[in-house]
Amino acid sequence: MESMMSGLRWRKQSGLKAIQTKIGKVAEIEMKAEEDDNGYGEEPLSPSARMFHQPNFNVHVIAVMGSKCTIQPQLVKQNLVHTLLKHPRFTSVLVEDEKDKGEMKWVLTKVELDDHIVIPKVEEDNNNLLLRESGDKFVEDYIQKLSKTSLPKSRPLWDLHLLNLKTSDAEAVGVLRIHHSLGDGASLISLLLACTRQTAHPHKLPTIPTKKRRPPRPAAAAASRMWPAACLVSLWCFLTLMWNSFVDVFMFVATALFFKDTNTPIKATTGSHLHPRRVVYRTVSLDDFKLIKNAMNMTINDVALGVVQAGLSTYLNKRYAGDHDKEDDGEMEKTKHLPDNIRLRSTLLINLRPSAGIQELGEMMEKESEAKWGNCIGYVILPFRIELKENPLDYMRDAKSTIDRKKRSLEALYTFYIAQFVLKLFGIKAASCLSHRVIEHTTMCFSNLVGPQEEIGFCGHPMAYLAPSSYGQPHALMINFQSYINKMTMVLSVDENVIPNPHQLLDDLEMSLKLIKDATLANSLVL
């Protein structure tokens, strides 16, 4: 009851209004608390949240957390009361309005933690499988089995599974599962990190690296610039922005209607969103990413994209070779089996609403203050260049060129307008169909999330790694990168009917990173 009233006070203090979207104006997601006869707070679902409850787009976000010690369930419950349960979304149940058929709303309720904390009896329930299989394989199988189910709507849409078993890189594993309608992926991971504390300083929130801004130019230097040249540069930048935006929006509409990716061995089949997912992950050195980043004057995101392009090119080359080629792996990588002009694209769902930072979310849960929250989703379609290159650094240059081009476009904003127009004119089912077709006509999903710079603990348990992913999306492949201290975790969520050997893809990604790093070092020595 205390958590329910806390949520009510937060809503009253915030004074937020119900979501309203207008075509031609950037949508602002606002919320307003209401009370029914029982005194429970109510709030309508945003259009984006409703979309995630459509049968063809029922997406769940999961976060796999490795613990450096055995997990104590009672300690976890005690901490969740003062962190996660302070957020209204995690203390609200989804209710369909009987008076207005089809309308959904969040209704605050009392949370029974025992219903959300799952502690499987590993050895008893699985006939001592741990004696015959590794802990890593058991965790993979457990998550795959979990992905066959949806969260019950009779209670708040999240749960936490505590697996006290040793794996190759942790003493125990926690799996937090959250329905995507509660928020976008980046916001949910930020909220999870806001529930953690530094192990060296238990009362401090994690520190997330931020992008350093360039110092402003001195006034004298700015004044000395020739204003005609400055005007021409500004005009050129504006025209480039408009042209890129026009091309991207045209490609988005074409993709929604008919423009499909090449039918490669990693392209999803019809109904792939209903298939269970295997989630595999591997941790590599973040210092390798930084070395490449600094040497080539790019961002970590550029490096991650370049590694993915190189890894996918190698993996697909092997898949196309199949059993027809009997060379060893080294020879196979040198022999080209890839078809020419493969069209392979990734769909990125971008939340246009500024996400609350860790500090803001931490303060909200501690002091019950206001924090920005909600889905306001635009789409970005990111093309990948799949081909074998003699120089591994060419993958980096291609990645940087692609991302720099996307930065000079308003694609996410305009695609948001298109989705809102379809929603307003044709309803939620049509909007969901639009989203599903865009994702179905592309090949994969890619993301890169920045993590803490120091070791953190979740509910008093030091964390070894964090591996976020999801299931329920129409793609057969989703690749996430998550940094943590000096580590980078590569996470794959795959439909095994399409990608039966995800560990091979991890091997190719890791080897691609090594080859790019070696080429960077060799190039630095030459220079």
VEXDREN-2710 file (C-alpha; in Angstrom, 1 decimal):
% VEXDREN-2710
k/r/px/py/pz
1/MET/0.0/0.0/0.0
2/GLU/2.9/2.3/0.7
3/SER/4.3/1.9/-2.8
4/MET/0.9/2.6/-4.3
5/MET/0.5/5.8/-2.3
6/SER/4.0/6.9/-3.2
7/GLY/3.1/6.5/-6.9
8/LEU/0.0/8.6/-6.3
9/ARG/1.9/11.4/-4.6
10/TRP/4.4/11.4/-7.5
11/ARG/1.7/11.8/-10.0
12/LYS/0.0/14.6/-8.1
13/GLN/3.2/16.5/-7.7
14/SER/4.1/16.1/-11.3
15/GLY/0.9/17.7/-12.7
16/LEU/1.4/16.0/-16.0
17/LYS/-1.3/15.7/-18.7
18/ALA/-2.6/12.9/-20.8
19/ILE/-0.8/12.2/-24.0
20/GLN/-1.8/14.4/-26.9
21/THR/-0.3/14.2/-30.4
22/LYS/-0.7/16.8/-33.2
23/ILE/0.4/16.4/-36.8
24/GLY/2.9/19.1/-37.7
25/LYS/4.1/19.6/-34.1
26/VAL/6.6/17.7/-32.1
27/ALA/4.5/15.5/-29.8
28/GLU/5.1/15.9/-26.1
29/ILE/4.2/13.0/-23.8
30/GLU/2.6/14.3/-20.7
31/MET/0.7/12.5/-17.9
32/LYS/-2.0/13.4/-15.5
33/ALA/-3.1/11.5/-12.4
34/GLU/-6.7/10.7/-12.0
35/GLU/-8.5/8.7/-9.3
36/ASP/-11.3/6.3/-9.6
37/ASP/-13.8/5.3/-6.9
38/ASN/-11.3/3.1/-5.2
39/GLY/-8.7/5.9/-5.0
40/TYR/-6.4/4.3/-7.5
41/GLY/-4.4/6.5/-9.9
42/GLU/-5.2/6.1/-13.6
43/GLU/-3.4/7.1/-16.7
44/PRO/-4.1/6.2/-20.4
45/LEU/-1.4/4.4/-22.4
46/SER/0.5/6.4/-24.9
47/PRO/0.0/5.3/-28.6
48/SER/3.5/3.8/-28.7
49/ALA/2.8/1.8/-25.5
50/ARG/-0.5/0.5/-27.0
51/MET/1.4/-0.5/-30.1
52/PHE/3.6/-2.8/-28.0
53/HIS/0.5/-4.7/-27.0
54/GLN/-0.6/-5.6/-30.5
55/PRO/-0.3/-9.4/-31.3
56/ASN/2.3/-8.8/-34.0
57/PHE/4.5/-6.6/-31.8
58/ASN/4.4/-7.9/-28.3
59/VAL/8.0/-7.0/-27.3
60/HIS/9.7/-7.7/-23.9
61/VAL/13.0/-6.2/-22.8
62/ILE/15.3/-8.3/-20.7
63/ALA/18.5/-7.4/-18.8
64/VAL/20.8/-10.3/-17.9
65/MET/22.9/-9.3/-14.8
66/GLY/25.9/-11.3/-13.7
67/SER/26.6/-11.2/-10.0
68/LYS/30.0/-11.7/-8.4
69/CYS/28.4/-13.4/-5.4
70/THR/25.4/-15.6/-4.5
71/ILE/22.2/-13.6/-4.8
72/GLN/20.2/-13.2/-1.5
73/PRO/16.5/-12.9/-2.5
74/GLN/15.5/-11.2/0.8
75/LEU/18.1/-8.5/0.3
76/VAL/16.9/-8.0/-3.3
77/LYS/13.3/-7.5/-2.1
78/GLN/14.2/-5.1/0.6
79/ASN/16.1/-2.9/-2.0
80/LEU/13.4/-3.0/-4.7
81/VAL/10.9/-1.5/-2.3
82/HIS/13.0/1.7/-2.1
83/THR/14.0/1.8/-5.8
84/LEU/12.1/0.1/-8.6
85/LEU/8.7/0.2/-6.8
86/LYS/9.0/4.0/-6.4
87/HIS/8.4/4.3/-10.1
88/PRO/4.6/4.3/-11.0
89/ARG/5.0/2.1/-14.1
90/PHE/6.2/-0.7/-11.9
91/THR/3.3/-0.5/-9.5
92/SER/0.6/-0.2/-12.1
93/VAL/-1.5/-2.9/-13.8
94/LEU/-2.8/-2.7/-17.4
95/VAL/-6.6/-2.4/-17.6
96/GLU/-8.8/-2.3/-20.7
97/ASP/-11.5/0.3/-20.3
98/GLU/-14.9/-1.4/-20.5
99/LYS/-16.7/1.9/-21.2
100/ASP/-14.4/2.7/-24.1
101/LYS/-13.6/-0.6/-25.9
102/GLY/-10.0/-0.8/-27.0
103/GLU/-8.7/1.9/-24.7
104/MET/-6.0/0.9/-22.2
105/LYS/-4.9/2.6/-19.0
106/TRP/-2.4/2.2/-16.2
107/VAL/-4.1/1.7/-12.8
108/LEU/-2.0/1.8/-9.6
109/THR/-2.2/-1.3/-7.6
110/LYS/-0.6/-2.9/-4.6
111/VAL/2.5/-4.9/-5.6
112/GLU/3.1/-8.4/-4.1
113/LEU/6.8/-8.8/-4.6
114/ASP/6.6/-12.6/-4.2
115/ASP/4.6/-12.6/-7.5
116/HIS/7.4/-10.8/-9.3
117/ILE/10.5/-12.5/-7.8
118/VAL/11.0/-15.9/-9.4
119/ILE/13.6/-18.3/-7.8
120/PRO/13.6/-21.5/-9.7
121/LYS/14.8/-24.7/-8.0
122/VAL/17.5/-25.3/-10.5
123/GLU/18.5/-28.9/-9.7
124/GLU/15.1/-30.2/-8.8
125/ASP/13.2/-28.7/-11.7
126/ASN/15.7/-29.8/-14.2
127/ASN/16.7/-33.2/-13.0
128/ASN/20.2/-32.2/-12.0
129/LEU/21.0/-30.9/-15.5
130/LEU/23.7/-28.7/-14.0
131/LEU/25.7/-31.9/-13.4
132/ARG/25.8/-32.5/-17.1
133/GLU/25.6/-29.1/-18.7
134/SER/27.5/-25.9/-18.1
135/GLY/25.9/-23.0/-16.2
136/ASP/26.2/-20.8/-19.4
137/LYS/24.1/-23.3/-21.4
138/PHE/21.5/-23.6/-18.6
139/VAL/21.1/-19.8/-18.5
140/GLU/20.7/-19.6/-22.3
141/ASP/18.0/-22.4/-22.2
142/TYR/16.2/-20.7/-19.3
143/ILE/16.0/-17.4/-21.1
144/GLN/14.9/-19.2/-24.3
145/LYS/12.1/-20.9/-22.3
146/LEU/11.2/-17.6/-20.8
147/SER/10.9/-16.0/-24.2
148/LYS/8.0/-18.4/-25.1
149/THR/5.8/-16.7/-22.5
150/SER/4.3/-13.2/-22.0
151/LEU/4.0/-11.3/-18.8
152/PRO/0.6/-11.8/-17.2
153/LYS/-1.6/-8.6/-17.4
154/SER/-3.1/-9.4/-14.0
155/ARG/-0.2/-7.7/-12.3
156/PRO/2.5/-5.0/-13.1
157/LEU/4.4/-6.0/-16.3
158/TRP/7.8/-7.0/-15.0
159/ASP/9.5/-9.8/-13.1
160/LEU/12.9/-10.7/-11.9
161/HIS/14.4/-14.2/-12.1
162/LEU/17.2/-15.1/-9.7
163/LEU/19.4/-18.0/-10.8
164/ASN/21.9/-19.0/-8.1
165/LEU/24.3/-21.0/-10.3
166/LYS/27.9/-20.5/-11.4
167/THR/28.6/-19.5/-15.0
168/SER/31.9/-18.8/-16.8
169/ASP/32.0/-15.2/-15.7
170/ALA/29.6/-14.9/-12.7
171/GLU/28.7/-16.6/-9.4
172/ALA/24.9/-16.1/-10.0
173/VAL/22.7/-14.5/-12.7
174/GLY/19.6/-12.3/-12.4
175/VAL/17.2/-11.8/-15.4
176/LEU/15.0/-8.7/-15.3
177/ARG/12.1/-8.9/-17.7
178/ILE/10.0/-5.8/-18.5
179/HIS/7.3/-5.3/-21.1
180/HIS/8.3/-2.7/-23.7
181/SER/5.2/-0.7/-23.1
182/LEU/6.6/0.5/-19.8
183/GLY/9.2/2.5/-21.7
184/ASP/11.8/2.5/-24.4
185/GLY/14.9/0.3/-24.1
186/ALA/17.4/3.1/-23.2
187/SER/15.1/4.6/-20.5
188/LEU/14.5/1.2/-19.0
189/ILE/18.2/0.4/-18.8
190/SER/18.8/3.9/-17.3
191/LEU/16.2/3.1/-14.7
192/LEU/17.8/-0.2/-13.9
193/LEU/21.2/1.6/-13.5
194/ALA/19.5/4.2/-11.3
195/CYS/18.6/1.3/-8.9
196/THR/22.3/0.4/-8.5
197/ARG/25.0/2.0/-6.4
198/GLN/28.8/2.2/-6.7
199/THR/30.4/-0.7/-4.7
200/ALA/33.2/1.6/-3.5
201/HIS/30.7/4.3/-2.5
202/PRO/27.4/2.6/-1.6
203/HIS/25.4/5.8/-1.4
204/LYS/26.5/7.1/-4.8
205/LEU/24.8/6.5/-8.2
206/PRO/26.9/5.2/-11.1
207/THR/28.8/7.6/-13.3
208/ILE/27.9/7.5/-17.0
209/PRO/30.4/9.1/-19.5
210/THR/29.0/12.0/-21.4
211/LYS/30.0/13.5/-24.7
212/LYS/32.5/16.3/-24.2
213/ARG/31.4/19.5/-25.9
214/ARG/33.9/21.5/-27.8
215/PRO/34.8/24.9/-26.1
216/PRO/33.0/27.8/-27.7
217/ARG/35.0/29.9/-30.1
218/PRO/36.3/33.2/-28.7
219/ALA/34.1/36.2/-29.7
220/ALA/37.0/37.8/-31.5
221/ALA/37.6/34.7/-33.7
222/ALA/33.9/34.5/-34.4
223/ALA/33.7/38.1/-35.4
224/SER/36.6/37.7/-37.7
225/ARG/34.8/35.2/-39.8
226/MET/33.5/36.4/-43.2
227/TRP/29.8/36.5/-42.9
228/PRO/29.1/35.7/-46.6
229/ALA/31.1/32.5/-46.3
230/ALA/29.3/31.6/-43.0
231/CYS/25.9/32.2/-44.7
232/LEU/26.9/29.9/-47.6
233/VAL/28.0/27.2/-45.3
234/SER/24.8/27.4/-43.2
235/LEU/22.7/27.3/-46.4
236/TRP/24.6/24.3/-47.7
237/CYS/24.1/22.5/-44.3
238/PHE/20.4/23.3/-44.4
239/LEU/20.0/22.0/-48.0
240/THR/21.9/18.9/-47.1
241/LEU/19.7/18.3/-44.1
242/MET/16.5/18.7/-46.2
243/TRP/17.8/16.5/-49.0
244/ASN/18.9/13.7/-46.7
245/SER/15.6/13.9/-44.8
246/PHE/13.6/13.7/-48.0
247/VAL/15.6/10.7/-49.2
248/ASP/15.3/8.9/-45.9
249/VAL/11.6/9.5/-45.6
250/PHE/11.1/8.3/-49.1
251/MET/13.0/5.1/-48.3
252/PHE/11.0/4.6/-45.1
253/VAL/7.7/4.8/-47.0
254/ALA/9.0/2.5/-49.7
255/THR/10.2/0.0/-47.1
256/ALA/6.8/0.1/-45.5
257/LEU/5.1/-0.6/-48.8
258/PHE/7.3/-2.9/-50.9
259/PHE/11.1/-2.3/-50.6
260/LYS/12.6/-5.4/-48.9
261/ASP/16.1/-6.5/-47.8
262/THR/17.9/-9.3/-49.7
263/ASN/16.8/-12.8/-48.6
264/THR/20.0/-13.6/-46.7
265/PRO/20.5/-16.6/-44.3
266/ILE/19.9/-14.2/-41.4
267/LYS/16.7/-12.7/-42.7
268/ALA/13.6/-13.5/-40.6
269/THR/10.9/-15.8/-41.9
270/THR/7.2/-15.0/-41.6
271/GLY/5.9/-15.3/-38.1
272/SER/9.4/-15.0/-36.6
273/HIS/8.1/-12.7/-33.9
274/LEU/6.3/-15.7/-32.4
275/HIS/9.4/-17.9/-32.1
276/PRO/11.4/-18.2/-28.9
277/ARG/14.8/-16.4/-28.8
278/ARG/18.2/-17.6/-27.7
279/VAL/20.2/-14.8/-26.0
280/VAL/24.0/-15.2/-26.1
281/TYR/26.6/-12.7/-25.1
282/ARG/30.4/-12.3/-24.9
283/THR/32.5/-9.7/-23.1
284/VAL/35.5/-8.1/-24.8
285/SER/37.8/-5.2/-23.9
286/LEU/36.4/-1.7/-24.1
287/ASP/40.0/-0.4/-24.4
288/ASP/40.2/-2.1/-27.8
289/PHE/37.2/0.0/-28.9
290/LYS/38.8/3.2/-27.5
291/LEU/42.1/2.5/-29.2
292/ILE/40.3/2.2/-32.6
293/LYS/38.1/5.2/-31.8
294/ASN/41.1/7.5/-30.9
295/ALA/43.2/6.4/-33.8
296/MET/40.5/6.9/-36.4
297/ASN/38.9/10.0/-34.9
298/MET/35.4/8.4/-34.5
299/THR/33.0/7.5/-31.8
300/ILE/32.5/4.2/-29.9
301/ASN/29.2/3.8/-31.8
302/ASP/31.1/4.1/-35.1
303/VAL/33.5/1.4/-34.0
304/ALA/30.6/-0.9/-32.9
305/LEU/28.9/-0.5/-36.2
306/GLY/32.1/-1.2/-38.1
307/VAL/32.7/-4.4/-36.1
308/VAL/29.2/-5.6/-36.8
309/GLN/29.6/-5.0/-40.5
310/ALA/32.9/-6.9/-40.6
311/GLY/31.5/-9.7/-38.4
312/LEU/28.3/-10.1/-40.4
313/SER/30.3/-10.1/-43.7
314/THR/32.5/-12.9/-42.4
315/TYR/29.6/-14.9/-40.9
316/LEU/27.4/-14.6/-44.1
317/ASN/30.3/-15.6/-46.3
318/LYS/30.6/-18.8/-44.3
319/ARG/26.8/-19.4/-44.4
320/TYR/26.8/-19.0/-48.2
321/ALA/29.7/-21.3/-48.5
322/GLY/27.8/-24.0/-46.7
323/ASP/29.0/-27.6/-47.2
324/HIS/30.1/-26.9/-50.8
325/ASP/33.5/-25.6/-49.6
326/LYS/35.8/-27.8/-47.7
327/GLU/38.5/-25.3/-47.0
328/ASP/39.5/-24.6/-43.4
329/ASP/38.1/-21.4/-41.7
330/GLY/41.2/-19.3/-42.7
331/GLU/40.8/-20.2/-46.4
332/MET/37.1/-19.8/-46.3
333/GLU/37.4/-16.2/-45.1
334/LYS/39.6/-15.4/-48.0
335/THR/37.4/-17.0/-50.6
336/LYS/34.4/-14.9/-51.6
337/HIS/31.0/-16.6/-51.4
338/LEU/28.9/-13.5/-50.8
339/PRO/26.5/-12.5/-53.6
340/ASP/27.0/-9.0/-55.0
341/ASN/25.0/-6.0/-53.8
342/ILE/23.4/-7.5/-50.7
343/ARG/20.8/-5.1/-49.2
344/LEU/20.9/-5.5/-45.4
345/ARG/19.5/-2.8/-43.1
346/SER/18.9/-2.3/-39.4
347/THR/15.9/-0.6/-37.9
348/LEU/16.5/1.6/-35.0
349/LEU/13.6/2.8/-32.8
350/ILE/14.6/6.3/-31.5
351/ASN/12.8/7.9/-28.6
352/LEU/12.4/11.5/-29.5
353/ARG/11.5/12.6/-26.0
354/PRO/14.6/13.4/-24.0
355/SER/15.2/10.5/-21.6
356/ALA/15.6/11.1/-17.9
357/GLY/19.2/10.5/-16.8
358/ILE/20.4/8.2/-14.1
359/GLN/20.7/11.1/-11.6
360/GLU/17.2/12.4/-12.4
361/LEU/15.7/8.9/-12.1
362/GLY/17.6/8.2/-8.9
363/GLU/16.3/11.4/-7.4
364/MET/12.8/10.6/-8.5
365/MET/12.8/7.2/-6.7
366/GLU/14.5/8.6/-3.6
367/LYS/12.5/11.8/-3.2
368/GLU/9.4/11.0/-5.3
369/SER/10.0/14.0/-7.5
370/GLU/9.2/14.4/-11.2
371/ALA/11.1/12.7/-14.0
372/LYS/10.5/12.6/-17.7
373/TRP/9.1/9.3/-19.0
374/GLY/7.3/7.8/-21.9
375/ASN/7.6/6.5/-25.5
376/CYS/7.8/8.9/-28.4
377/ILE/9.2/6.7/-31.1
378/GLY/10.7/7.6/-34.5
379/TYR/12.4/5.2/-36.9
380/VAL/15.9/5.2/-38.5
381/ILE/16.8/2.7/-41.1
382/LEU/20.6/2.1/-41.1
383/PRO/22.1/0.4/-44.1
384/PHE/25.0/-2.1/-43.7
385/ARG/27.6/-2.7/-46.3
386/ILE/28.1/-6.5/-46.5
387/GLU/31.2/-7.4/-48.5
388/LEU/34.7/-8.8/-47.9
389/LYS/37.4/-6.2/-47.6
390/GLU/41.2/-6.7/-47.8
391/ASN/41.7/-3.8/-45.3
392/PRO/39.7/-4.2/-42.1
393/LEU/39.9/-0.5/-41.5
394/ASP/37.6/0.1/-44.5
395/TYR/34.8/-1.3/-42.4
396/MET/35.4/1.5/-39.9
397/ARG/35.5/4.2/-42.6
398/ASP/32.2/2.9/-44.1
399/ALA/30.6/2.9/-40.7
400/LYS/31.6/6.4/-39.9
401/SER/30.4/7.6/-43.3
402/THR/27.0/5.9/-42.8
403/ILE/26.5/7.4/-39.3
404/ASP/27.7/10.9/-40.2
405/ARG/25.2/10.8/-43.1
406/LYS/22.4/9.8/-40.7
407/LYS/23.3/12.6/-38.3
408/ARG/22.5/15.1/-41.1
409/SER/18.9/14.0/-41.4
410/LEU/15.6/14.5/-39.6
411/GLU/14.5/10.9/-40.5
412/ALA/13.5/10.0/-36.9
413/LEU/11.3/13.1/-36.5
414/TYR/9.5/12.8/-39.8
415/THR/8.9/9.1/-39.5
416/PHE/7.4/9.8/-36.1
417/TYR/5.0/12.2/-37.8
418/ILE/4.1/9.6/-40.4
419/ALA/3.3/7.0/-37.7
420/GLN/1.2/9.5/-35.8
421/PHE/-0.7/10.4/-39.0
422/VAL/-1.4/6.7/-39.7
423/LEU/-2.5/6.3/-36.1
424/LYS/-4.8/9.3/-36.1
425/LEU/-6.3/8.5/-39.5
426/PHE/-6.6/4.7/-39.4
427/GLY/-6.2/3.6/-35.7
428/ILE/-3.8/1.6/-33.6
429/LYS/-3.9/-1.6/-35.7
430/ALA/-2.8/0.2/-38.8
431/ALA/0.0/2.0/-36.9
432/SER/1.1/-1.4/-35.6
433/CYS/1.0/-2.9/-39.1
434/LEU/3.2/0.0/-40.4
435/SER/5.8/-0.6/-37.7
436/HIS/5.7/-4.4/-38.2
437/ARG/6.1/-4.1/-42.0
438/VAL/9.1/-1.7/-41.7
439/ILE/10.8/-4.1/-39.3
440/GLU/9.8/-7.2/-41.3
441/HIS/11.2/-5.7/-44.5
442/THR/14.6/-5.0/-42.9
443/THR/17.0/-7.6/-41.5
444/MET/18.0/-6.8/-38.0
445/CYS/18.1/-4.4/-35.0
446/PHE/21.2/-2.7/-33.6
447/SER/21.9/-0.6/-30.5
448/ASN/24.8/0.6/-28.4
449/LEU/24.3/1.6/-24.8
450/VAL/26.7/3.4/-22.5
451/GLY/27.2/1.9/-19.0
452/PRO/28.9/2.9/-15.7
453/GLN/32.5/3.8/-15.4
454/GLU/32.9/2.1/-12.1
455/GLU/31.9/-1.2/-10.5
456/ILE/28.2/-1.1/-9.3
457/GLY/26.0/-3.3/-7.2
458/PHE/22.4/-4.2/-7.8
459/CYS/20.5/-4.5/-4.6
460/GLY/23.7/-5.0/-2.7
461/HIS/25.2/-7.6/-5.1
462/PRO/28.4/-6.5/-7.1
463/MET/27.7/-6.8/-10.8
464/ALA/30.1/-8.7/-13.1
465/TYR/28.4/-7.6/-16.4
466/LEU/25.1/-6.3/-17.9
467/ALA/23.7/-7.8/-21.1
468/PRO/20.4/-6.2/-22.3
469/SER/18.3/-7.6/-25.1
470/SER/14.7/-8.3/-26.1
471/TYR/12.3/-10.8/-27.7
472/GLY/9.0/-10.6/-29.6
473/GLN/10.4/-8.4/-32.4
474/PRO/9.9/-9.5/-36.1
475/HIS/13.7/-9.6/-36.7
476/ALA/15.5/-12.9/-36.4
477/LEU/18.7/-11.0/-35.2
478/MET/19.2/-8.3/-32.7
479/ILE/22.7/-7.0/-31.7
480/ASN/23.2/-4.9/-28.6
481/PHE/26.5/-3.5/-27.3
482/GLN/26.6/-2.6/-23.6
483/SER/29.7/-1.0/-22.0
484/TYR/30.6/-1.5/-18.3
485/ILE/33.8/-0.2/-16.6
486/ASN/36.5/-1.3/-19.0
487/LYS/34.4/-4.0/-20.7
488/MET/32.1/-4.2/-23.7
489/THR/29.4/-6.9/-23.8
490/MET/28.1/-8.0/-27.2
491/VAL/24.6/-9.4/-26.9
492/LEU/22.7/-11.4/-29.6
493/SER/19.0/-12.2/-29.6
494/VAL/18.4/-14.8/-32.3
495/ASP/15.7/-16.9/-33.8
496/GLU/17.4/-20.3/-33.9
497/ASN/15.2/-21.4/-36.8
498/VAL/17.1/-18.8/-38.8
499/ILE/20.5/-18.5/-37.0
500/PRO/21.2/-22.0/-35.5
501/ASN/24.8/-21.1/-34.6
502/PRO/24.8/-17.8/-32.7
503/HIS/28.1/-18.5/-31.0
504/GLN/29.8/-18.7/-34.4
505/LEU/28.5/-15.2/-35.1
506/LEU/29.9/-14.1/-31.7
507/ASP/33.3/-15.6/-32.7
508/ASP/33.2/-13.7/-36.0
509/LEU/32.4/-10.4/-34.2
510/GLU/35.2/-11.0/-31.7
511/MET/37.7/-11.9/-34.5
512/SER/36.7/-8.9/-36.5
513/LEU/37.4/-6.6/-33.5
514/LYS/40.9/-8.2/-33.2
515/LEU/41.7/-7.8/-36.9
516/ILE/40.5/-4.2/-36.9
517/LYS/42.6/-3.5/-33.7
518/ASP/45.7/-5.2/-35.3
519/ALA/45.2/-3.2/-38.5
520/THR/44.9/0.0/-36.4
521/LEU/48.1/-0.7/-34.5
522/ALA/50.0/-1.6/-37.8
523/ASN/48.7/1.6/-39.4
524/SER/49.8/3.7/-36.5
525/LEU/53.3/2.2/-36.7
526/VAL/53.5/3.0/-40.4
527/LEU/52.5/6.6/-39.8
END
